Amino acid sequence: MLLGFQWLGELAVGAADIALPGPLLGMLMLLVVLTVYGRPLEFLDRASNLLIQHLSLMFIPPSVGAFFLSQQIYQQFPSLLASILLSTVAAIIFMALLIRVLPGSAKDRPD
Amino acid sequence: MAPLSAYWQQISLSSWVIGLSIVGFVVGRAVYQRSGGSPFLHPLLVGTPLVAGILYLVSIDFDTYYLGNGALNWLLGPTTVALAVPLAKQMRQLPPLLLTVATTVLIGGFFATGCALAMALMFDADQLMVLSLAAKSVTTPIAVGITEQLGGLVTLIVMVVLLTGIAGILTAQTIFNYTKITDERWQGLILGISAHAIGTARAFEKSPRCGAFSTLGMGLNGIWTSIFLPPLMAFLL
């Protein structure tokens, strides 16, 4: 079923020339279907849990690649690291302040 | 006998390296769990150098290893689709909080990416670098898809996303204290938008509610970023 939606997504991307990754569009389609359907599907839950729990495993091959990059990229590593750190911190501060100024969201509401 | 050994050689040359990835994953996860979930010992931060070290020791080049892991890479597609399942479960919470959630995702997600791009340009990173950095606050399967499309380095984005997540969970609590964001729903939302799956894992440690909002932030931001980023990059570069 997941593959079906990925295939649908890729088909739609190919057909309509949309600038989105096919699997992502497939995810959106599945999201719409599940939201409309409104009830969890046992087998889909299990399959997606299994995949999501092993996500780290799938990321090992590409991240190993980070050890085999060109010298040119390593020279930029400090600036890369600095960009990541500073922009992440800036983004969190920004969103925290944003939420404070949005109406009715800054207070705790117990329920 | 000859054709059999030739076959075996071909198989052993291509797919056995998946075993290395699995070893890296299992060791990385074991270390992570032993440490009680220290962000510095994330499974990828432990497993990846281990695998890279083995590749160096037995002198396998990276391309051989990467191609041999095709099956694992292939799994990323259906896993991206699978992210819809936890996200769909959170959609019911959305309507009454739509204004805050939507504004934070739309503006915050854009700011997170824009800020990273601005910094990278400020530090004179070259174009390939900027392309490989752009999708940094998006959950990895989506980030990989976006980066492939932009023409960035997939090998780099995975590390960038991981480091972003670690930076996020290391600093978020301090920032929440200073800005007095005490509501766990918003803490979760911010963690999900800025630190994707790593932030979401941390949010679930706080409370299921916090985790749910983090899932929501992560999923919505992933969708939103993949929509605005390609045109933005085309405009910038």
Interface residues (C-beta under 8 A of the other chain):
Chain A: L2 L3 F5 Q6 G9 A19 L20 P21 G22 P23 L24 G26 M27 L28 L30 L31 L34 T35 P40 L44 D45 A47 S48 N49 L51 I52 H54 L55 S56 L57 M58 F59 I60 P61 P62 S63 V64 G65 A66 F67 F68 L69 Q72 I73 Q76 S79 L80 L81 A82 S83 I84 L85 L86 S87 T88 V89 A90 A91 I92 I93 F94 M95 A96 L97 L98 I99 R100 L102 P103 G104 S105 A106 K107 D108 R109
Chain B: S21 I22 G24 F25 G28 R29 P43 L44 G47 T48 P49 V51 A52 L55 D61 F62 Y65 Y66 N69 L72 N73 L75 L76 G77 P78 T79 T80 V81 A82 L83 A84 V85 P86 L87 A88 K89 M91 L97 L99 T100 T103 T104 I107 G108 F111 A112 C115 A116 A118 M119 A120 F123 D124 A125 D126 L128 M129 L133 K136 S137 T140 P141 I142 V144 G145 I146 E148 Q149 L153 V154 T155 L156 I157 V158 M159 V160 L162 L163 T164 A167 G168 T171 A172 I175 F176 T179 K180 I181 T182 D183 W186 L189 I190 I193 S194 A195 A197 G222 I223 S226 I227 P230 P231
